[in-house]
Amino acid sequence: MKIGFFDSGVGGLTVLYQALELLPKEDYIFYADTDHVPYGEKPKEEVKRFVTEAVDFIAAQGVKAIVIACNTATSIVIEDLRARYDFPILGIEPAVKPAVLENKERNKKVLVLATRLTLQEEKYKKLVRSLDCEHKVESLPLPGLVELAEAFEFSDDAVLPYLREQLKNVDIKEVGTVVLGCTHFPYFRTALRKLFGNEVHFVDGSVGTAKQLRRLLNDRLEEGDGTVRFYESGRLVRDEAKLSRYRHLMERLREDNPVTS
């Protein structure tokens, strides 16, 4: 049986990439809800409906687990999904815990970058309250990065002006760790590094999610072919140009992101 991955768009590829590195002989379904992306600025109930419909579709394909590779979707609907199905459903959340733990020695701030909806959810606020005893965590929504990624626009000319404008009120010298709290954001690691410098550490939840997937399926791992079937809002992607763009994004991640071990 396959492993399903869901995201509002192409951001979930950053988690799928880690799973492919860790579990290369599994077969996968990747579902991007391209008809409704981005989620981060939409009403909560609307997003819940989109995600539930998508997961119903993925489940009907015959899967042994589904990864909700979207921080926004995880924050608002993961518990409902787990109650709905009898197979493992994994989510992803901003990697605040590892960021806070590693940042203690630096005695600097942790800056969490995510979508507005993720940052507004009580799930995220509770997470920060439980970890941020020293009040070092700050948050900033960057919805424009989702739009740039969905447009396959990664040039410095497009990305850096947007980042400079959004970060104008952030004292970069005070930041020790940046949390990439949206699965679209690892595509922009290089651009962010140009602004924050090499001393700042970037963390995201994709590696941890892939490792958790391996732990949960420890006794159900199969010898597959490492194939991935791509769907866009329920439609199987057959167009070679679109498939090539997905492959290009995976290569981009391989060039600039750590792999699991």
HELIX and SHEET records of a PDB file:
HELIX    1   1 VAL A   10  GLY A   12  5                                   3    
HELIX    2   2 LEU A   13  LEU A   22  1                                  10    
HELIX    3   3 LYS A   44  ALA A   60  1                                  17    
HELIX    4   4 ASN A   71  ARG A   84  1                                  14    
HELIX    5   5 VAL A   96  ASN A  103  1                                   8    
HELIX    6   6 ARG A  116  GLN A  120  1                                   5    
HELIX    7   7 GLU A  122  LEU A  131  1                                  10    
HELIX    8   8 PRO A  143  GLU A  150  1                                   8    
HELIX    9   9 ASP A  156  GLN A  166  1                                  11    
HELIX   10  10 ILE A  172  GLU A  174  5                                   3    
HELIX   11  11 PHE A  185  PHE A  188  5                                   4    
HELIX   12  12 ARG A  189  PHE A  196  1                                   8    
HELIX   13  13 SER A  206  LEU A  216  1                                  11    
HELIX   14  14 GLU A  240  ASP A  256  1                                  17    
SHEET    1   A 6 ILE A  89  LEU A  90  0                                        
SHEET    2   A 6 VAL A  63  ILE A  68  1                                        
SHEET    3   A 6 LYS A   2  ASP A   7  1                                        
SHEET    4   A 6 TYR A  28  ALA A  32  1                                        
SHEET    5   A 6 VAL A 228  GLU A 232  1                                        
SHEET    6   A 6 ARG A 235  LEU A 236 -1                                        
SHEET    1   B 4 VAL A 137  PRO A 141  0                                        
SHEET    2   B 4 LYS A 109  ALA A 114  1                                        
SHEET    3   B 4 VAL A 175  LEU A 180  1                                        
SHEET    4   B 4 HIS A 201  VAL A 203  1                                        
END                                                                             
